[in-house]
Amino acid sequence: MAMKLKFNRFRKDVLDASLWLSSQGYFGSSRGSGGNVSVRIDDKTMAVTPSGVAYRDMSDDDICIIGLDLAACQVKRNRRPSMESGMHSIIYRKRSDVNAIVHTHQIYGSVFALINTPIPCLFDEVSLSLGPVIEVVPYAFSGSDTLARNVGRTLAGGANACIIQNHGIVALGRTLDEAILHAELLEKVAHIYCLALSTGKPVTTLPESSVQKIARMHKAQAVKK
């Protein structure tokens, strides 16, 4: 009973985060099921959104509890864990400091996914949270092992967000609130950078000394396996 109640709490947290992200347009459509959200329950288990269920129709019971080795623990009948569960799993296994992941299709982040352009160090408060550069992960088919490995390799160095080429973005956090904040910060800086580039004028980045300082801080926080 205690374990069931524990799982219920994590299910509710994932559902609440998913509904908020959907309502704010981070999944690209309020009627669809794009994107995914997860939280680490312990060193062997995570709660993750199901595949193919519209967020507006989702309930706590639809959230899947599965092993980080992708072995199913508790999955509602006719529900499959997100097709990107492998990507979530590899991040948790490489980053013991990460307890929550959101994968979204937000508008301005997706602009840079299409032009295959990383976002440089523009604001220290953003870069301190996300990393010195918001890298673009090479494209691989959605849900594939190759995509999971590409994302895991990029984020193993300590960054808390990345852009996936021709796909969307991934943001990490110690908590779901922090992961969502990092998705918001990425969208903020992507929006501003997009507008700045559209002027045709040079875009100033942070001084190299600040970039190196931020890189050292993130490298020190990284947990590699």
Secondary structure as the mmCIF struct_conf table of DSSP 4:
data_model
#
loop_
_struct_conf.conf_type_id
_struct_conf.id
_struct_conf.beg_label_comp_id
_struct_conf.beg_label_asym_id
_struct_conf.beg_label_seq_id
_struct_conf.end_label_comp_id
_struct_conf.end_label_asym_id
_struct_conf.end_label_seq_id
HELX_RH_AL_P HELX_RH_AL_P1 ALA A 2 SER A 23
TURN_TY1_P TURN_TY1_P1 GLN A 24 PHE A 27
BEND BEND1 GLY A 28 GLY A 28
TURN_TY1_P TURN_TY1_P2 SER A 30 ARG A 31
BEND BEND2 GLY A 32 GLY A 32
BEND BEND3 GLY A 35 GLY A 35
STRN STRN1 ASN A 36 ARG A 40
BEND BEND4 ASP A 42 LYS A 44
STRN STRN2 THR A 45 VAL A 48
HELX_LH_PP_P HELX_LH_PP_P1 THR A 49 THR A 49
STRN STRN3 PRO A 50 PRO A 50
BEND BEND5 SER A 51 GLY A 52
HELX_RH_3T_P HELX_RH_3T_P1 TYR A 55 ASP A 57
HELX_RH_3T_P HELX_RH_3T_P2 ASP A 60 ASP A 62
BEND BEND6 ILE A 63 ILE A 63
STRN STRN4 CYS A 64 GLY A 67
TURN_TY1_P TURN_TY1_P3 LEU A 68 ASP A 69
STRN STRN5 ALA A 72 GLN A 74
TURN_TY1_P TURN_TY1_P4 ARG A 77 ASN A 78
STRN STRN6 PRO A 81 PRO A 81
TURN_TY1_P TURN_TY1_P5 MET A 83 GLU A 84
HELX_RH_AL_P HELX_RH_AL_P2 SER A 85 LYS A 94
TURN_TY1_P TURN_TY1_P6 SER A 96 ASP A 97
STRN STRN7 ALA A 100 THR A 104
HELX_RH_AL_P HELX_RH_AL_P3 ILE A 107 LEU A 114
TURN_TY1_P TURN_TY1_P7 ILE A 115 ASN A 116
STRN STRN8 ILE A 119 ILE A 119
HELX_RH_AL_P HELX_RH_AL_P4 ASP A 124 LEU A 130
BEND BEND7 PRO A 132 VAL A 133
STRN STRN9 ILE A 134 ILE A 134
HELX_LH_PP_P HELX_LH_PP_P2 GLU A 135 GLU A 135
STRN STRN10 VAL A 136 VAL A 137
HELX_LH_PP_P HELX_LH_PP_P3 PRO A 138 TYR A 139
TURN_TY1_P TURN_TY1_P8 SER A 142 GLY A 143
HELX_RH_AL_P HELX_RH_AL_P5 ASP A 145 LEU A 155
TURN_TY1_P TURN_TY1_P9 ALA A 156 GLY A 157
BEND BEND8 GLY A 158 GLY A 158
BEND BEND9 ASN A 160 ASN A 160
STRN STRN11 ALA A 161 ILE A 164
TURN_TY1_P TURN_TY1_P10 GLN A 165 HIS A 167
STRN STRN12 GLY A 168 GLY A 173
BEND BEND10 ARG A 174 THR A 175
HELX_RH_AL_P HELX_RH_AL_P6 LEU A 176 SER A 198
TURN_TY1_P TURN_TY1_P11 THR A 199 GLY A 200
BEND BEND11 LYS A 201 LYS A 201
HELX_LH_PP_P HELX_LH_PP_P4 PRO A 202 THR A 204
HELX_RH_AL_P HELX_RH_AL_P7 GLU A 208 GLN A 221
#
